[in-house]
């Protein structure tokens, strides 16, 4: 019902307007005193909500997702014109495809593990192709 009205109640801080606003803030403001969003909404939210430990957004970690993303990355690596393929040590990425759980620590942020690395490579490849990027 709330989504029908354009209201995000499940993850209120993921509302696109808040995310867009926060994304355009100077970096120094984003982590200010426990987080600028917490400070901005402190008067509107119960104290236990403002002070609670951050809970990461769910991530895609289904084995089928990982396999499909890995398959797509293999295609990118076979493309001799792919800029994204040239930016990664392919042998290391191929090893991760064989044993995705070996990337035990996040490579960026708190949720970025093997499936997200594959998705990142895919996104880079698509972006480079869409905008006809050339490395000189």
ROLUMFI-818674 format. One record per atom (N, C-alpha, C): x, z, y; atom name. Coordinates in Angstrom, 1 decimal. Example, Ala and Ser with C-alpha at 12.3 -4.5 7.8 and 13.67 -1.06 7.14 Angstrom:
2
<dose x="13.2" z="7.8" y="-5.7" lolum="N"/>
<dose x="12.3" z="7.8" y="-4.5" lolum="CA"/>
<dose x="13.2" z="7.8" y="-3.3" lolum="C"/>
<dose x="12.8" z="7.1" y="-2.2" lolum="N"/>
<dose x="13.7" z="7.1" y="-1.1" lolum="CA"/>
<dose x="12.9" z="7.9" y="0.0" lolum="C"/>
! end
This chain:
136
<dose x="0.8" z="0.0" y="-1.2" lolum="N"/>
<dose x="0.0" z="0.0" y="0.0" lolum="CA"/>
<dose x="0.9" z="0.0" y="1.3" lolum="C"/>
<dose x="1.9" z="0.9" y="1.4" lolum="N"/>
<dose x="2.7" z="0.8" y="2.6" lolum="CA"/>
<dose x="3.4" z="-0.5" y="2.8" lolum="C"/>
<dose x="3.9" z="-1.1" y="1.7" lolum="N"/>
<dose x="4.6" z="-2.4" y="1.9" lolum="CA"/>
<dose x="3.6" z="-3.5" y="2.4" lolum="C"/>
<dose x="2.4" z="-3.4" y="2.1" lolum="N"/>
<dose x="1.4" z="-4.4" y="2.5" lolum="CA"/>
<dose x="1.3" z="-4.3" y="4.1" lolum="C"/>
<dose x="1.5" z="-3.1" y="4.6" lolum="N"/>
<dose x="1.5" z="-2.9" y="6.1" lolum="CA"/>
<dose x="2.9" z="-3.1" y="6.7" lolum="C"/>
<dose x="3.9" z="-3.4" y="5.9" lolum="N"/>
<dose x="5.2" z="-3.6" y="6.4" lolum="CA"/>
<dose x="5.9" z="-2.3" y="6.7" lolum="C"/>
<dose x="5.6" z="-1.3" y="6.0" lolum="N"/>
<dose x="6.2" z="0.1" y="6.1" lolum="CA"/>
<dose x="7.0" z="0.4" y="4.9" lolum="C"/>
<dose x="8.3" z="0.7" y="5.1" lolum="N"/>
<dose x="9.2" z="1.1" y="4.0" lolum="CA"/>
<dose x="9.2" z="2.6" y="3.9" lolum="C"/>
<dose x="8.6" z="3.1" y="2.8" lolum="N"/>
<dose x="8.5" z="4.5" y="2.6" lolum="CA"/>
<dose x="9.5" z="5.0" y="1.4" lolum="C"/>
<dose x="9.8" z="4.0" y="0.5" lolum="N"/>
<dose x="10.7" z="4.4" y="-0.6" lolum="CA"/>
<dose x="12.1" z="4.7" y="-0.1" lolum="C"/>
<dose x="12.7" z="3.8" y="0.7" lolum="N"/>
<dose x="14.0" z="3.9" y="1.3" lolum="CA"/>
<dose x="13.9" z="3.7" y="2.8" lolum="C"/>
<dose x="13.5" z="4.7" y="3.5" lolum="N"/>
<dose x="13.2" z="4.5" y="4.9" lolum="CA"/>
<dose x="14.4" z="4.1" y="5.8" lolum="C"/>
<dose x="15.6" z="4.5" y="5.4" lolum="N"/>
<dose x="16.8" z="4.1" y="6.1" lolum="CA"/>
<dose x="17.3" z="2.7" y="5.8" lolum="C"/>
<dose x="16.6" z="2.1" y="4.8" lolum="N"/>
<dose x="16.9" z="0.7" y="4.5" lolum="CA"/>
<dose x="16.0" z="-0.3" y="5.2" lolum="C"/>
<dose x="15.2" z="0.2" y="6.1" lolum="N"/>
<dose x="14.3" z="-0.7" y="6.9" lolum="CA"/>
<dose x="15.2" z="-1.7" y="7.6" lolum="C"/>
<dose x="14.9" z="-2.9" y="7.5" lolum="N"/>
<dose x="15.7" z="-4.0" y="8.1" lolum="CA"/>
<dose x="16.1" z="-3.8" y="9.5" lolum="C"/>
<dose x="15.2" z="-3.2" y="10.3" lolum="N"/>
<dose x="15.5" z="-3.0" y="11.8" lolum="CA"/>
<dose x="16.5" z="-1.9" y="12.0" lolum="C"/>
<dose x="16.5" z="-0.9" y="11.2" lolum="N"/>
<dose x="17.5" z="0.2" y="11.3" lolum="CA"/>
<dose x="18.8" z="-0.3" y="10.8" lolum="C"/>
<dose x="18.8" z="-1.1" y="9.7" lolum="N"/>
<dose x="20.1" z="-1.6" y="9.1" lolum="CA"/>
<dose x="20.7" z="-2.6" y="10.1" lolum="C"/>
<dose x="19.9" z="-3.5" y="10.7" lolum="N"/>
<dose x="20.4" z="-4.4" y="11.7" lolum="CA"/>
<dose x="21.0" z="-3.7" y="12.9" lolum="C"/>
<dose x="20.3" z="-2.7" y="13.4" lolum="N"/>
<dose x="20.8" z="-1.9" y="14.5" lolum="CA"/>
<dose x="22.1" z="-1.2" y="14.2" lolum="C"/>
<dose x="22.1" z="-0.5" y="13.1" lolum="N"/>
<dose x="23.3" z="0.2" y="12.7" lolum="CA"/>
<dose x="24.5" z="-0.7" y="12.4" lolum="C"/>
<dose x="24.2" z="-1.9" y="11.8" lolum="N"/>
<dose x="25.3" z="-2.8" y="11.5" lolum="CA"/>
<dose x="26.0" z="-3.3" y="12.8" lolum="C"/>
<dose x="25.3" z="-3.3" y="13.9" lolum="N"/>
<dose x="25.9" z="-3.8" y="15.1" lolum="CA"/>
<dose x="26.5" z="-2.7" y="16.0" lolum="C"/>
<dose x="26.5" z="-1.5" y="15.5" lolum="N"/>
<dose x="27.1" z="-0.4" y="16.3" lolum="CA"/>
<dose x="28.6" z="-0.4" y="16.1" lolum="C"/>
<dose x="29.3" z="0.1" y="17.1" lolum="N"/>
<dose x="30.7" z="0.3" y="16.9" lolum="CA"/>
<dose x="31.0" z="1.2" y="15.7" lolum="C"/>
<dose x="32.1" z="0.9" y="15.0" lolum="N"/>
<dose x="32.4" z="1.6" y="13.8" lolum="CA"/>
<dose x="32.5" z="3.1" y="14.0" lolum="C"/>
<dose x="33.1" z="3.5" y="15.1" lolum="N"/>
<dose x="33.3" z="4.9" y="15.4" lolum="CA"/>
<dose x="32.0" z="5.7" y="15.5" lolum="C"/>
<dose x="30.9" z="5.1" y="15.9" lolum="N"/>
<dose x="29.6" z="5.8" y="16.0" lolum="CA"/>
<dose x="28.9" z="5.9" y="14.6" lolum="C"/>
<dose x="29.2" z="5.0" y="13.7" lolum="N"/>
<dose x="28.5" z="5.1" y="12.4" lolum="CA"/>
<dose x="28.7" z="6.3" y="11.6" lolum="C"/>
<dose x="29.9" z="6.9" y="11.6" lolum="N"/>
<dose x="30.1" z="8.1" y="10.8" lolum="CA"/>
<dose x="30.2" z="9.4" y="11.6" lolum="C"/>
<dose x="29.8" z="9.3" y="12.8" lolum="N"/>
<dose x="29.9" z="10.4" y="13.8" lolum="CA"/>
<dose x="29.1" z="11.6" y="13.3" lolum="C"/>
<dose x="29.8" z="12.8" y="13.2" lolum="N"/>
<dose x="29.2" z="14.1" y="12.9" lolum="CA"/>
<dose x="28.2" z="14.0" y="11.8" lolum="C"/>
<dose x="28.7" z="13.5" y="10.6" lolum="N"/>
<dose x="27.8" z="13.5" y="9.4" lolum="CA"/>
<dose x="26.9" z="12.3" y="9.4" lolum="C"/>
<dose x="27.0" z="11.4" y="10.4" lolum="N"/>
<dose x="26.2" z="10.2" y="10.3" lolum="CA"/>
<dose x="25.2" z="10.1" y="11.5" lolum="C"/>
<dose x="25.2" z="9.0" y="12.2" lolum="N"/>
<dose x="24.4" z="8.9" y="13.4" lolum="CA"/>
<dose x="22.9" z="8.8" y="13.0" lolum="C"/>
<dose x="22.6" z="8.2" y="11.8" lolum="N"/>
<dose x="21.2" z="8.2" y="11.4" lolum="CA"/>
<dose x="20.6" z="9.6" y="11.2" lolum="C"/>
<dose x="21.4" z="10.5" y="10.6" lolum="N"/>
<dose x="21.0" z="11.8" y="10.4" lolum="CA"/>
<dose x="20.7" z="12.5" y="11.7" lolum="C"/>
<dose x="21.6" z="12.3" y="12.7" lolum="N"/>
<dose x="21.4" z="12.9" y="14.0" lolum="CA"/>
<dose x="20.2" z="12.3" y="14.7" lolum="C"/>
<dose x="20.0" z="11.0" y="14.6" lolum="N"/>
<dose x="18.9" z="10.3" y="15.3" lolum="CA"/>
<dose x="17.6" z="10.7" y="14.8" lolum="C"/>
<dose x="17.5" z="11.0" y="13.5" lolum="N"/>
<dose x="16.2" z="11.4" y="12.9" lolum="CA"/>
<dose x="16.1" z="12.9" y="12.6" lolum="C"/>
<dose x="17.0" z="13.7" y="13.0" lolum="N"/>
<dose x="17.0" z="15.1" y="12.7" lolum="CA"/>
<dose x="15.7" z="15.8" y="13.2" lolum="C"/>
<dose x="15.2" z="15.4" y="14.4" lolum="N"/>
<dose x="14.0" z="16.1" y="14.9" lolum="CA"/>
<dose x="12.7" z="15.6" y="14.2" lolum="C"/>
<dose x="12.8" z="14.5" y="13.5" lolum="N"/>
<dose x="11.6" z="13.9" y="12.9" lolum="CA"/>
<dose x="11.5" z="14.2" y="11.4" lolum="C"/>
<dose x="12.6" z="14.6" y="10.8" lolum="N"/>
<dose x="12.6" z="14.9" y="9.3" lolum="CA"/>
<dose x="12.8" z="16.3" y="9.0" lolum="C"/>
<dose x="12.3" z="16.8" y="7.8" lolum="N"/>
<dose x="12.6" z="18.1" y="7.4" lolum="CA"/>
<dose x="14.1" z="18.4" y="7.3" lolum="C"/>
<dose x="14.5" z="19.6" y="7.5" lolum="N"/>
<dose x="15.9" z="19.9" y="7.5" lolum="CA"/>
<dose x="16.6" z="19.6" y="6.1" lolum="C"/>
<dose x="15.8" z="19.8" y="5.0" lolum="N"/>
<dose x="16.4" z="19.6" y="3.7" lolum="CA"/>
<dose x="16.6" z="18.1" y="3.5" lolum="C"/>
<dose x="15.9" z="17.2" y="4.1" lolum="N"/>
<dose x="16.1" z="15.8" y="4.0" lolum="CA"/>
<dose x="17.3" z="15.4" y="4.9" lolum="C"/>
<dose x="17.4" z="15.9" y="6.1" lolum="N"/>
<dose x="18.6" z="15.6" y="6.9" lolum="CA"/>
<dose x="19.9" z="16.1" y="6.3" lolum="C"/>
<dose x="19.9" z="17.2" y="5.6" lolum="N"/>
<dose x="21.1" z="17.8" y="5.1" lolum="CA"/>
<dose x="21.4" z="17.4" y="3.7" lolum="C"/>
<dose x="20.5" z="16.7" y="3.0" lolum="N"/>
<dose x="20.7" z="16.5" y="1.5" lolum="CA"/>
<dose x="21.9" z="15.5" y="1.3" lolum="C"/>
<dose x="22.5" z="15.6" y="0.2" lolum="N"/>
<dose x="23.6" z="14.7" y="-0.2" lolum="CA"/>
<dose x="23.1" z="13.3" y="-0.3" lolum="C"/>
<dose x="23.9" z="12.4" y="0.1" lolum="N"/>
<dose x="23.5" z="11.0" y="0.1" lolum="CA"/>
<dose x="23.4" z="10.5" y="-1.4" lolum="C"/>
<dose x="22.3" z="9.8" y="-1.6" lolum="N"/>
<dose x="22.1" z="9.3" y="-3.0" lolum="CA"/>
<dose x="22.3" z="7.8" y="-2.9" lolum="C"/>
<dose x="23.2" z="7.2" y="-3.6" lolum="N"/>
<dose x="23.5" z="5.8" y="-3.5" lolum="CA"/>
<dose x="22.3" z="4.9" y="-3.9" lolum="C"/>
<dose x="22.1" z="3.8" y="-3.3" lolum="N"/>
<dose x="21.1" z="2.9" y="-3.7" lolum="CA"/>
<dose x="21.4" z="2.3" y="-5.1" lolum="C"/>
<dose x="20.3" z="2.1" y="-5.9" lolum="N"/>
<dose x="20.5" z="1.6" y="-7.2" lolum="CA"/>
<dose x="21.3" z="0.3" y="-7.3" lolum="C"/>
<dose x="22.1" z="0.2" y="-8.3" lolum="N"/>
<dose x="22.9" z="-1.1" y="-8.4" lolum="CA"/>
<dose x="22.5" z="-1.8" y="-9.7" lolum="C"/>
<dose x="22.8" z="-3.1" y="-9.6" lolum="N"/>
<dose x="22.5" z="-3.9" y="-10.8" lolum="CA"/>
<dose x="23.7" z="-3.7" y="-11.8" lolum="C"/>
<dose x="23.4" z="-3.1" y="-12.9" lolum="N"/>
<dose x="24.4" z="-2.9" y="-13.9" lolum="CA"/>
<dose x="23.9" z="-3.3" y="-15.3" lolum="C"/>
<dose x="22.9" z="-4.0" y="-15.4" lolum="N"/>
<dose x="22.4" z="-4.4" y="-16.8" lolum="CA"/>
<dose x="23.4" z="-5.4" y="-17.4" lolum="C"/>
<dose x="23.8" z="-5.2" y="-18.6" lolum="N"/>
<dose x="24.8" z="-6.1" y="-19.3" lolum="CA"/>
<dose x="24.4" z="-7.6" y="-19.2" lolum="C"/>
<dose x="23.2" z="-7.9" y="-19.2" lolum="N"/>
<dose x="22.8" z="-9.3" y="-19.0" lolum="CA"/>
<dose x="23.2" z="-9.9" y="-17.6" lolum="C"/>
<dose x="22.9" z="-9.0" y="-16.6" lolum="N"/>
<dose x="23.3" z="-9.4" y="-15.3" lolum="CA"/>
<dose x="24.8" z="-9.7" y="-15.2" lolum="C"/>
<dose x="25.6" z="-8.8" y="-15.8" lolum="N"/>
<dose x="27.1" z="-8.9" y="-15.8" lolum="CA"/>
<dose x="27.5" z="-10.2" y="-16.5" lolum="C"/>
<dose x="26.9" z="-10.5" y="-17.6" lolum="N"/>
<dose x="27.2" z="-11.7" y="-18.4" lolum="CA"/>
<dose x="26.9" z="-12.9" y="-17.6" lolum="C"/>
<dose x="25.7" z="-13.0" y="-17.0" lolum="N"/>
<dose x="25.3" z="-14.1" y="-16.2" lolum="CA"/>
<dose x="26.2" z="-14.3" y="-15.0" lolum="C"/>
<dose x="26.5" z="-13.3" y="-14.3" lolum="N"/>
<dose x="27.4" z="-13.4" y="-13.2" lolum="CA"/>
<dose x="28.8" z="-13.8" y="-13.6" lolum="C"/>
<dose x="29.3" z="-13.3" y="-14.7" lolum="N"/>
<dose x="30.6" z="-13.7" y="-15.3" lolum="CA"/>
<dose x="30.6" z="-15.2" y="-15.6" lolum="C"/>
<dose x="29.5" z="-15.7" y="-16.2" lolum="N"/>
<dose x="29.4" z="-17.1" y="-16.5" lolum="CA"/>
<dose x="29.5" z="-18.0" y="-15.3" lolum="C"/>
<dose x="28.8" z="-17.5" y="-14.2" lolum="N"/>
<dose x="28.8" z="-18.3" y="-13.0" lolum="CA"/>
<dose x="30.2" z="-18.3" y="-12.4" lolum="C"/>
<dose x="30.9" z="-17.2" y="-12.4" lolum="N"/>
<dose x="32.3" z="-17.1" y="-11.9" lolum="CA"/>
<dose x="33.2" z="-18.0" y="-12.7" lolum="C"/>
<dose x="33.0" z="-18.1" y="-14.0" lolum="N"/>
<dose x="33.8" z="-19.1" y="-14.8" lolum="CA"/>
<dose x="33.7" z="-20.5" y="-14.3" lolum="C"/>
<dose x="32.4" z="-20.8" y="-14.0" lolum="N"/>
<dose x="32.2" z="-22.2" y="-13.4" lolum="CA"/>
<dose x="32.9" z="-22.4" y="-12.1" lolum="C"/>
<dose x="32.9" z="-21.3" y="-11.3" lolum="N"/>
<dose x="33.6" z="-21.4" y="-10.0" lolum="CA"/>
<dose x="35.1" z="-21.6" y="-10.2" lolum="C"/>
<dose x="35.7" z="-20.9" y="-11.2" lolum="N"/>
<dose x="37.1" z="-21.0" y="-11.5" lolum="CA"/>
<dose x="37.5" z="-22.3" y="-12.0" lolum="C"/>
<dose x="36.5" z="-23.0" y="-12.7" lolum="N"/>
<dose x="36.8" z="-24.4" y="-13.2" lolum="CA"/>
<dose x="36.7" z="-25.4" y="-12.1" lolum="C"/>
<dose x="36.2" z="-25.1" y="-11.0" lolum="N"/>
<dose x="36.0" z="-26.0" y="-9.8" lolum="CA"/>
<dose x="37.3" z="-26.1" y="-9.1" lolum="C"/>
<dose x="38.0" z="-27.2" y="-9.2" lolum="N"/>
<dose x="39.3" z="-27.3" y="-8.5" lolum="CA"/>
<dose x="39.2" z="-27.4" y="-7.0" lolum="C"/>
<dose x="38.0" z="-27.5" y="-6.4" lolum="N"/>
<dose x="37.8" z="-27.6" y="-5.0" lolum="CA"/>
<dose x="37.3" z="-26.2" y="-4.4" lolum="C"/>
<dose x="37.2" z="-25.2" y="-5.3" lolum="N"/>
<dose x="36.6" z="-23.9" y="-4.9" lolum="CA"/>
<dose x="37.6" z="-23.1" y="-4.1" lolum="C"/>
<dose x="37.3" z="-22.8" y="-2.9" lolum="N"/>
<dose x="38.2" z="-21.9" y="-2.1" lolum="CA"/>
<dose x="38.2" z="-20.5" y="-2.7" lolum="C"/>
<dose x="37.0" z="-20.0" y="-3.1" lolum="N"/>
<dose x="36.8" z="-18.7" y="-3.6" lolum="CA"/>
<dose x="37.7" z="-18.5" y="-4.8" lolum="C"/>
<dose x="37.8" z="-19.5" y="-5.7" lolum="N"/>
<dose x="38.6" z="-19.5" y="-6.9" lolum="CA"/>
<dose x="40.1" z="-19.3" y="-6.5" lolum="C"/>
<dose x="40.5" z="-19.8" y="-5.4" lolum="N"/>
<dose x="41.9" z="-19.7" y="-5.0" lolum="CA"/>
<dose x="42.3" z="-18.4" y="-4.4" lolum="C"/>
<dose x="41.3" z="-17.6" y="-4.1" lolum="N"/>
<dose x="41.5" z="-16.3" y="-3.4" lolum="CA"/>
<dose x="41.7" z="-15.1" y="-4.4" lolum="C"/>
<dose x="41.5" z="-15.4" y="-5.7" lolum="N"/>
<dose x="41.5" z="-14.3" y="-6.7" lolum="CA"/>
<dose x="42.5" z="-14.6" y="-7.7" lolum="C"/>
<dose x="43.1" z="-13.5" y="-8.3" lolum="N"/>
<dose x="44.0" z="-13.7" y="-9.5" lolum="CA"/>
<dose x="43.0" z="-13.9" y="-10.7" lolum="C"/>
<dose x="42.9" z="-15.1" y="-11.0" lolum="N"/>
<dose x="41.9" z="-15.5" y="-12.0" lolum="CA"/>
<dose x="42.1" z="-14.8" y="-13.4" lolum="C"/>
<dose x="43.4" z="-14.6" y="-13.8" lolum="N"/>
<dose x="43.6" z="-14.0" y="-15.1" lolum="CA"/>
<dose x="43.1" z="-12.5" y="-15.0" lolum="C"/>
<dose x="43.2" z="-11.9" y="-13.9" lolum="N"/>
<dose x="42.7" z="-10.5" y="-13.8" lolum="CA"/>
<dose x="41.2" z="-10.4" y="-13.9" lolum="C"/>
<dose x="40.5" z="-11.4" y="-13.2" lolum="N"/>
<dose x="39.1" z="-11.4" y="-13.2" lolum="CA"/>
<dose x="38.6" z="-11.8" y="-14.6" lolum="C"/>
<dose x="39.3" z="-12.7" y="-15.3" lolum="N"/>
<dose x="38.9" z="-13.1" y="-16.6" lolum="CA"/>
<dose x="39.0" z="-11.9" y="-17.6" lolum="C"/>
<dose x="40.1" z="-11.1" y="-17.4" lolum="N"/>
<dose x="40.2" z="-9.9" y="-18.2" lolum="CA"/>
<dose x="39.0" z="-8.9" y="-18.0" lolum="C"/>
<dose x="38.6" z="-8.8" y="-16.7" lolum="N"/>
<dose x="37.4" z="-8.0" y="-16.5" lolum="CA"/>
<dose x="36.1" z="-8.5" y="-17.1" lolum="C"/>
<dose x="36.1" z="-9.8" y="-17.3" lolum="N"/>
<dose x="34.9" z="-10.4" y="-18.0" lolum="CA"/>
<dose x="34.9" z="-10.0" y="-19.4" lolum="C"/>
<dose x="36.1" z="-9.8" y="-20.0" lolum="N"/>
<dose x="36.1" z="-9.4" y="-21.4" lolum="CA"/>
<dose x="35.8" z="-7.9" y="-21.6" lolum="C"/>
<dose x="36.3" z="-7.1" y="-20.6" lolum="N"/>
<dose x="36.1" z="-5.7" y="-20.7" lolum="CA"/>
<dose x="35.7" z="-5.2" y="-19.3" lolum="C"/>
<dose x="34.4" z="-5.4" y="-18.9" lolum="N"/>
<dose x="34.0" z="-5.0" y="-17.5" lolum="CA"/>
<dose x="34.1" z="-3.5" y="-17.2" lolum="C"/>
<dose x="34.1" z="-2.6" y="-18.2" lolum="N"/>
<dose x="34.2" z="-1.2" y="-18.0" lolum="CA"/>
<dose x="35.6" z="-0.8" y="-17.6" lolum="C"/>
<dose x="36.6" z="-1.6" y="-17.7" lolum="N"/>
<dose x="38.0" z="-1.3" y="-17.4" lolum="CA"/>
<dose x="38.2" z="-1.1" y="-15.9" lolum="C"/>
<dose x="37.2" z="-1.6" y="-15.1" lolum="N"/>
<dose x="37.3" z="-1.3" y="-13.6" lolum="CA"/>
<dose x="36.6" z="0.0" y="-13.4" lolum="C"/>
<dose x="37.3" z="1.1" y="-13.6" lolum="N"/>
<dose x="36.7" z="2.4" y="-13.6" lolum="CA"/>
<dose x="36.5" z="3.0" y="-12.2" lolum="C"/>
<dose x="37.3" z="2.6" y="-11.2" lolum="N"/>
<dose x="37.1" z="3.1" y="-9.9" lolum="CA"/>
<dose x="36.5" z="2.0" y="-9.0" lolum="C"/>
<dose x="35.6" z="2.3" y="-8.1" lolum="N"/>
<dose x="35.0" z="1.3" y="-7.2" lolum="CA"/>
<dose x="36.1" z="0.5" y="-6.5" lolum="C"/>
<dose x="36.0" z="-0.8" y="-6.3" lolum="N"/>
<dose x="37.0" z="-1.6" y="-5.6" lolum="CA"/>
<dose x="36.6" z="-1.6" y="-4.1" lolum="C"/>
<dose x="35.4" z="-1.2" y="-3.7" lolum="N"/>
<dose x="35.0" z="-1.1" y="-2.3" lolum="CA"/>
<dose x="33.7" z="-0.3" y="-2.3" lolum="C"/>
<dose x="33.6" z="0.6" y="-1.4" lolum="N"/>
<dose x="32.5" z="1.5" y="-1.3" lolum="CA"/>
<dose x="32.3" z="2.3" y="-2.5" lolum="C"/>
<dose x="31.2" z="2.9" y="-2.7" lolum="N"/>
<dose x="31.0" z="3.8" y="-3.9" lolum="CA"/>
<dose x="30.3" z="3.1" y="-5.1" lolum="C"/>
<dose x="29.8" z="1.9" y="-4.9" lolum="N"/>
<dose x="29.1" z="1.3" y="-6.0" lolum="CA"/>
<dose x="29.7" z="0.0" y="-6.5" lolum="C"/>
<dose x="30.7" z="-0.4" y="-5.9" lolum="N"/>
<dose x="31.2" z="-1.8" y="-6.2" lolum="CA"/>
<dose x="32.1" z="-1.8" y="-7.4" lolum="C"/>
<dose x="31.6" z="-2.2" y="-8.5" lolum="N"/>
<dose x="32.3" z="-2.2" y="-9.8" lolum="CA"/>
<dose x="32.3" z="-3.7" y="-10.2" lolum="C"/>
<dose x="32.6" z="-3.9" y="-11.5" lolum="N"/>
<dose x="32.7" z="-5.3" y="-12.0" lolum="CA"/>
<dose x="31.6" z="-6.2" y="-11.7" lolum="C"/>
<dose x="30.3" z="-5.9" y="-12.0" lolum="N"/>
<dose x="29.2" z="-6.8" y="-11.7" lolum="CA"/>
<dose x="29.2" z="-7.2" y="-10.2" lolum="C"/>
<dose x="29.4" z="-6.2" y="-9.4" lolum="N"/>
<dose x="29.4" z="-6.5" y="-8.0" lolum="CA"/>
<dose x="30.6" z="-7.4" y="-7.5" lolum="C"/>
<dose x="31.7" z="-7.2" y="-8.2" lolum="N"/>
<dose x="32.9" z="-8.1" y="-7.9" lolum="CA"/>
<dose x="32.5" z="-9.5" y="-8.2" lolum="C"/>
<dose x="31.9" z="-9.7" y="-9.4" lolum="N"/>
<dose x="31.5" z="-11.1" y="-9.7" lolum="CA"/>
<dose x="30.5" z="-11.6" y="-8.7" lolum="C"/>
<dose x="29.5" z="-10.8" y="-8.3" lolum="N"/>
<dose x="28.6" z="-11.3" y="-7.3" lolum="CA"/>
<dose x="29.2" z="-11.6" y="-6.0" lolum="C"/>
<dose x="30.2" z="-10.9" y="-5.6" lolum="N"/>
<dose x="31.0" z="-11.1" y="-4.4" lolum="CA"/>
<dose x="31.7" z="-12.5" y="-4.5" lolum="C"/>
<dose x="32.3" z="-12.8" y="-5.6" lolum="N"/>
<dose x="33.0" z="-14.0" y="-5.7" lolum="CA"/>
<dose x="32.0" z="-15.2" y="-5.6" lolum="C"/>
<dose x="30.8" z="-15.0" y="-6.2" lolum="N"/>
<dose x="29.8" z="-16.0" y="-6.2" lolum="CA"/>
<dose x="29.3" z="-16.2" y="-4.7" lolum="C"/>
<dose x="29.1" z="-15.1" y="-4.0" lolum="N"/>
<dose x="28.6" z="-15.2" y="-2.6" lolum="CA"/>
<dose x="29.7" z="-15.9" y="-1.8" lolum="C"/>
<dose x="30.9" z="-15.6" y="-2.0" lolum="N"/>
<dose x="32.0" z="-16.2" y="-1.2" lolum="CA"/>
<dose x="32.0" z="-17.7" y="-1.5" lolum="C"/>
<dose x="31.9" z="-18.1" y="-2.7" lolum="N"/>
<dose x="31.9" z="-19.5" y="-3.1" lolum="CA"/>
<dose x="30.8" z="-20.3" y="-2.4" lolum="C"/>
<dose x="29.6" z="-19.7" y="-2.5" lolum="N"/>
<dose x="28.4" z="-20.3" y="-2.0" lolum="CA"/>
<dose x="28.5" z="-20.4" y="-0.4" lolum="C"/>
<dose x="29.0" z="-19.4" y="0.2" lolum="N"/>
<dose x="29.2" z="-19.4" y="1.6" lolum="CA"/>
<dose x="30.2" z="-20.5" y="2.1" lolum="C"/>
<dose x="31.3" z="-20.5" y="1.4" lolum="N"/>
<dose x="32.3" z="-21.5" y="1.7" lolum="CA"/>
<dose x="31.8" z="-22.9" y="1.6" lolum="C"/>
<dose x="31.0" z="-23.2" y="0.6" lolum="N"/>
<dose x="30.4" z="-24.5" y="0.3" lolum="CA"/>
<dose x="29.4" z="-24.8" y="1.4" lolum="C"/>
<dose x="28.5" z="-23.8" y="1.6" lolum="N"/>
<dose x="27.4" z="-24.1" y="2.6" lolum="CA"/>
<dose x="27.9" z="-24.4" y="4.0" lolum="C"/>
<dose x="29.0" z="-23.7" y="4.4" lolum="N"/>
<dose x="29.5" z="-23.9" y="5.7" lolum="CA"/>
<dose x="30.7" z="-24.9" y="5.8" lolum="C"/>
<dose x="31.0" z="-25.5" y="4.6" lolum="N"/>
<dose x="32.1" z="-26.4" y="4.5" lolum="CA"/>
<dose x="33.4" z="-25.9" y="5.1" lolum="C"/>
<dose x="33.7" z="-24.7" y="4.6" lolum="N"/>
<dose x="34.9" z="-24.0" y="5.1" lolum="CA"/>
<dose x="36.2" z="-24.7" y="4.5" lolum="C"/>
<dose x="37.2" z="-24.8" y="5.2" lolum="N"/>
<dose x="38.5" z="-25.4" y="4.7" lolum="CA"/>
<dose x="39.6" z="-24.4" y="5.1" lolum="C"/>
<dose x="40.5" z="-24.2" y="4.2" lolum="N"/>
<dose x="41.7" z="-23.4" y="4.5" lolum="CA"/>
<dose x="42.8" z="-24.3" y="4.9" lolum="C"/>
<dose x="43.4" z="-24.0" y="6.0" lolum="N"/>
<dose x="44.5" z="-24.9" y="6.5" lolum="CA"/>
<dose x="45.8" z="-24.1" y="6.6" lolum="C"/>
! end
